[in-house]
Amino acid sequence: MRGKMKAIVKHHRGYGAQLQVVDIPDIRDDEVLIRVKMTSICGTDIHIFTWDEWSQGRVSPPYVFGHEFAGEVIEIGASVSNVSVGDCVSAETHIVCGTCRQCLTGQFHICKKTNIIGVDKQGCFAEYIALPAKNLWKNPSDMPLDIATIQEPMGNAVHSVLAGEVLGKTVAIISCGPIGLMAIAVAKAAGADKVIALDINDYRLQLAKKMGATHLIHSMNQDPVEITKSITSGDGVDVVCEMSGNPAAIQQGFKMATNGGRISILSLPSKPVTINITEDIVFKGLTVQGITGRKMFSTWQQVSSLLESGKVDVKPMITHRFSLSDFEKGFELMIKGQCGKVLLIP
């Protein structure tokens, strides 16, 4: 398919992005062309938009960014057999090599040669995107687009929470951004006894309550470590899911974790973080996990099952919708923290 399309382009090595008219991408034999019906803004997109230290060392403008979407397959390559024209799809955003040691042992999510859509390759903040067919997840025909669009970030939440035992345990979610909000709902659905939401943003703490948090902590007005110990009768939290990337919050997460507990870190701190390994990891016997992406494709199956069962309702955290041309309004809300999930409609 030849022609032009509108796209949000990270146009230079600095703050911001531009709406531009670019070529509709061509597809290879193993790829498909997708008409993007809806897309959403992720924390990673904020890193790129604001041009923080992490993005400065990772991405190479100019290029189309964005990686969360739902769309319709409109063209397929000659060797594609797993999807058809007309299918509604979302995508696993990690494009893996399939040949490294990790891939060969089924650990595709930590492939050493991973390329990420919208980070290392052209993204989905556009009217069309070309992707390898092997990365597509076929959505039920009756799934609403706003739900289909956020399955990829929900996979991050599922991977973080369910990386260990949750049933009957106390879970702390540090930062109530969109993924943190979904993690709250996932923890409740998985049988957590208490789900403690921590943030410095009153707006998002109220969203956390709607998503099922049993306790709310405003980390600027209260001592998170003292409050969590009080909630847990002095024991500390069994499971800490770190979503903030803030050095002080990360340090507090290690302090509030109980002996023998687990800390799953999904956040991307832009600078190195100092941790007291002796006191806060070794002597506590903590399990510390780095969470990257989703397990391919077992996490997607978990996401699909949780949504289909109705045990997780993500609608309360979808707060804003904008046209693609009004993308800056969505980014401003994300940067200010005055939103849940922001959707963009091409």
ABEGO torsion letter per residue (X at the ends): XBEBBBBBBBABBBBEBBBBBBBBBBBBAABBBBBBABBBBBAAAAAAAAGBAAAAAABBOBBBBEABBBBBBABBBAABAABBBGBBBBBBABBBAGABAAAAAGBAAABAABBBBGAABBBABBABBBBBAAABBBBBAABBAAAAAAAAAAAAAAAAAAABBABGBBBBBBEABAAAAAAAAAAAAAGBABBBBBBABAAAAAAAAAAGBABBBBAAABBAAAAAAAAAGGAEBABBBBAAGBAAAAAAAAAABBBGBBBBBABBBABBBBBBAAAAAAAAGBBBBBBBEBBOAAAAAAAAAAAAAGABBAAAABABBBBAAAAAAAAAAAAAGABBBBBBBX
